[in-house]
Amino acid sequence: MTPDINTFDIPAGFERLKRGGPYMASLGELYCRRNDKQIVIAMRIDTRHTNMRGIAHGGMLSSLADSALGLGLSLYCQNQHSFVTVNLSTDFVDAARPGDWVEAHVDVQKLGRRIAFANCFLQVGERRILRASGVFAVMNALSDEQLGSGY
């Protein structure tokens, strides 16, 4: 059974993020919390995200990390650019389960004119479940229509 996700399940400080494209939208709602330069993208894991062992599928967690890195870079530069993944490296450290609130803590390393570098950790509470590092091509900014509403 899929856990019921409602606004009471969303930790304080997070707002619905209405970006990420059709693929990420099919995986569920994304949320964002920002303060100063810290960007956290998060979502609630449910049963549609699991593999045959009943834990979050590694491909799904990789998709979350990839999207969080790209979205984090876009938010970091205030949507002056968009980003396309050139390379993504992931290390699986632990598992996420249905009902877990998974946060991607994004750390922008360098934003150049043509290439950007960023890292993130996926966490459930203080427990790290995935480490990711990405290299991204810097692209022209997306239009307001492409961005949609939200962050």
Secondary structure, 3 states (H helix, E strand, C coil): CCCCCCHHHCCCCCEEECCCHHHHHHHCCEEEEEECCEEEEEEECCHHHECCCCCECHHHHHHHHHHHHHHHHHHHCCCCEEEEEEEEEEEECCCCCCCCEEEEEEEEEEECCCEEEEEEEEEECCEEEEEEEEEEEEEECCCHHHHCCCC
